[in-house]
Amino acid sequence: MSLESDIAILRNVPLFESLASDQLRLLAFGAERRRLSAGEIVFRQDAQADAGFVIAVGTVALARQAGNQQKLVGMYGPGTLLGELALITETTRPASANAETDCELLRITRPMFRRMLEEYPEYAAGLHERLKVQFAEMTRQILALEDRFSG
């Protein structure tokens, strides 16, 4: 894969869709490409999260371990960003991710993403607004559930 194909992949990720070509180029240049065979682990549940992964090729399964049972959270393909929160803050992985098929991933580290935010403050402001809207919607949904279960 080339730098141009990595840019095209990143352009389709909702978190990065507002980035200009030169900004996407910087992000693609700083990303680490990883190739995994089917069955290999991308990351484990409860592990420290220091990067996000964009699926370039293949399918990744997310699963949560709860006691003795493992529950499939979802299957994700090209253009999906796994671990979005890890780009912004220190956190742990809420689920395990495994390559279902042979995969190619772009690993974007938190320091690389922070560099993007520092070099492009207008993008940081837009991201702040997006997160604010998402948080408000999540709060609204939680309050709606509270009303449903407390009444």
Salt bridges, closest charged atoms under 4 A:
GLU4 OE2 - ARG25 NH1 2.82
ASP6 OD1 - ARG33 NH2 2.08
GLU32 OE2 - ARG34 NE 2.85
GLU32 OE1 - ARG107 NH1 3.48
ASP50 OD2 - ARG107 NH2 2.96
GLU84 OE2 - ARG130 NH1 3.39
GLU104 OE1 - ARG33 NH1 2.59
GLU104 OE2 - ARG35 NH1 2.76
GLU119 OE2 - ARG115 NE 2.75
GLU129 OE1 - LYS132 NZ 3.34
GLU137 OE2 - ARG140 NH2 2.55
